[in-house]
Amino acid sequence: MDSALTSVGLPVALAVVMFGLGLSLTVADFARIAREPRAVAVALATQLLVLPAVCFGLVVAFGLNPVLAVGMVLLAASPGGTTANLFSHLFRGDVALNITLTAVNSVLAVITLPLVVNLALDHFEPVADGAVGLEFGKVAQVFAIVLAPVVLGMLVRRWSAAFADRADKPVRIFSAVVLVAVIVGTIVAERENVGGYLADVGLVAVLFCACSLAAGYLLPRLAGVGERQAVASAFEVGVHNSTLAITVAVTVLGSEQLAVPAAVYGVVMFPLAAAAGFLLTRVRIGRDAVLD
């Protein structure tokens, strides 16, 4: 990628995205954990424990090269994206739960993302543009681009909820534009190899997305979580923050190759999430019809 985009554009763009997330959050969103502990705990366990294990199994089963394998694990370790809230709203999930999960996941990612990525780097030992791991200084970068803008956004909402509400729509539009831009930028940067990468990681990305959406819904339901909360969990677990994964890969780890799986996932997750939403809606309608 162009050096200006890599060193300045991506971190700034992600900061705006995370700031927009903060604009929608209040302290009460974190307090909801105490009111809905089962739904939150099951969704977080699925996100933080099940998904990395599923991802590891897929990349090993398909024999991905080490760089793409680590890139997939980086994606799996990234928190849910703010777009999950939109899907949850469209398909009658518990959007308030989505907001809580996104908030908690974004905070936890400061610790869990470097931990999972370092384990993947140690296991797969990729040679990717000098990527050597997430040492303390790089972990501090993850903190700066993930948590600091969220806290700032929350402070702005506390100062003026009306301003935060007005800024919400333009920031969401900007976030969508940013996601498209970073996906296109990543693919362009690796255009000479993109065909091979797509062939290697495309099927894995699709299967991982399908597994994420399914686990996000089924595990909460098996744990006795309500329908609307399970729908919210499905989208929270299945719709990852690809912008964060790409930014960490390119600006923190210094490798466009590591960003390719997140870019591919950013393309496939939207139609798959929409399909999952329609499927869940049909199942719910059919079940309601039987009960009536």
N, C-alpha and C positions, 0 to 999 in steps of 0.2 A: 504494500500500500504506500501511497504518498506519505512522506515523513511527517508533514504537517497534520495530515489526517490521523496518523498513528499517534503522534506525541501530544497533540492538542485536541483535535476534533473528536475522537472517540471518547476520551475521558470527560470532556465538556458535555458532549451529547448525553452520555450515560448519567452524568450528574444532574442534568435537567430532567431526565426520565425519573430518577430516584427522588428528586425534589418534588416532582409532580405526585409521586406516591405519598410523600410526606404531607402534601397539601390535603390529602384525603383522610389522614389519620389523626386520631386523638388518643390521649392516654386511656380513655374508656375502651378503645379497641383492644388494648392489651389486657385490660381488666376482664374482658369477656372470657378469657381462658378459665377463670375460676367458675364462671357460670355454665360453660359447656366443655368441661375437662375431657370427656370421652371423645367427642368429635375432634377437638384440637389435638389430643394426644395420638389418636389413631392416624390422623392425616399427617402429622409431623413424623411419626415413626415410619409411615410409608414413604414419605419424601426423603428422610435422612438415612434410613437404614435399608429399606427394601429396594428402592430405585438404584442406588449404587451397586447393590449385589446383582440385581437383574442386568444392569448395564455391563458389569464385569463378565457375567455369564455369556451375554450376547457377543461381546467383542472377542472373547476367547473362542467361543463356538464357531464364529465366522472367520477367525484367524486374521483380524485386522492388523495392519502394520502398526508398530508401537506408537507412532505419532497420532494417527487417527484414533487409536484405542484410548490414549490419554485425553484427546479432544472430546471423545464421547463421555468419558468419566467426568471431565470438567463440566460438561453440559448437565449430566445427571446430578452433580453436586450443586448446581445453581438453583436458587430459589424460584418459586413460581413467578410468572410474569404478571404485570398488571392487567394484561388482556384477559386473564382468567376471570376477572371480575365481570367483564363484558359478557363472556360466554355464560357465566353463572346467571347473570341477569336475564339473558335471552332464553335460557332453558329452565328458568324457575328454580335455581339453586339459592342457597342462603348466602346472599352477597355479603352480609355482615361477617359471616364466618370467613369468607374469602379474604376480606380486608384484614381480619385478625391473623389469619394464616400467613398472608403476604408480609405483614408487619413483623411477626415473630420470625418467620423464615429469613427475612432480610437481615435481622439482627444476628441470628444464629449462623448465617452464612459467613460472617466475618471469621468465625472459628472453624466451622465444619468444611467450608470450601477449601481452604489451604490444607487442612488435614487430609481430606479425601484425595485431592490432587497430588499431594506429596507421596501418598501411598501408591497411587497409580504410576507416578514417575519412577519411584523406586522399583516397582514390579516390572514395568514394561521397558524401562531404560531407553526412551526414544532419543534420537539425535535430531533435534528440530530447531534450527536457527539459534543454537546456543541456549535453549531453555534448560535450566539447571535446577529448577525447583522454586518453591515459594519460601525464601528465607524471611527473617524478621522484617527487613526493610520492605520486601514485596508484600508481606502480610499487611503492613501499615498502609501500603497503596490500596489494597483491597478494602481496608477499613475506610479510607478516605473517599473512595469512589462509590461505596455501597451505603455506609451508615451516616456519614456526615451530611450529605444532601437530604436524607430522609429526616434527620433531626431538625435541620434548618426549615424544611417544609412544614413540619409539625409546629415549630415556633411561629412561623408565619400564620398558620391557621389559628393558633392561640391568640395572636395579635389581632387578626382580622379575618373572621370566618367568611365574611362577605367577599373579601378580596380573594380568598382561597377558592371559593365557589366559582367566582368569575374566571379565575385562571385555570380551572380544572379542564374545561373543554379544549382551549388552545394547547395546553400542555399535553393532553392525550393525543391530539392530532400530531403534534410535534413528535411524540413518542413513536407513533406509527410510522412517520416519515423516517425517523432515525433508524428504526428496525429495518426498513426496506433498504436504506442507504448502507448500513453496515453489512447486510447480507450481500448486496450487490458489490460493495467494495471488497469484501473478502473473496468472493468468487472471481472478480476481475484480477485481484492480486495473484491468484493462483490459476489464472486462465489456461496456462499451458498444461496443467495437470488436472484441471477440474473434471474432465471426462472420466479419468481413472478414479478420482476421488468419489465421484457420484456413483460409479459402478461399485466401488468398495464399500461405501458407507451409506448409500441410499436405502438399501433394504434394511440394514441395521437400524437406521434412524426411524424408519416407518414402524418396524417391529417394536422398538423401544417406546415410541410414542403410543402405540396401541396398548402395550403392556402397562404403561404409566396411567393412561386413562382408565383401563380396566381395573388395575389395582387400587387406584384412587377412589373408585366407586365401590367395588366388591368388598374390600377389606373393612371399610367402615360399616357397610351393611351387615357383614358377618359379625361385627362387634356390637350390633344393636343400635347403630347410629341411624337417625331419621333419614327419610328419602331426600329432602331438600339439602340437608347437611352433606349427604353422600355425593349428591350432584356437585355441590360446591367443592368438595374434596377432589372429585374426579378432575375438574378443570384446574384446580390449584396444583395438583400433582402432575397433570399431563401437559400443561402449558408453561414451559420453562422460560426464564428470562434469558433469551438468546443474546440480547444486547450485552448483558453482563458477561456471559461466557465468552463472547467474541472480544470484548474489551480486555478482559483478563488475559486471554490468549495472546492478543496482539501487543498490548501496551505493557502488561506486567511480565508475561513470560516471553514476549518478543518473538512470536511465531505465528505467521498467517496460516501455516499448515494446521496448527492446533485449533484454529478457529473454524476450519471447514465443517466439521460435524455440527457445530452450533448453527452455522449458516444454512446447512441442508435441513436441519431440524426446524429452523425458523420458517422454512418454506412449507414443509409437510405437515407441521402441527396444526395449522389453521383449518385445512379441509378435514383432517382427521378429527379434530375437536368438534367441528360442526357436525360431522357424521355421527359422532358419539352422542352429541346433544339430541339429534333427531331420533336416534335409536332409543335413547332413554325416554324421550317424550312418547314415542310409540308404545314402548313397554308400559309406561305409566298409564296411558290412555286405555290400552287393552286391559290392564289389571283393574282399573276403575270401572270399565264396562262390565267385567265379570262380576265385580262386587255389587254393582247396581242390579 
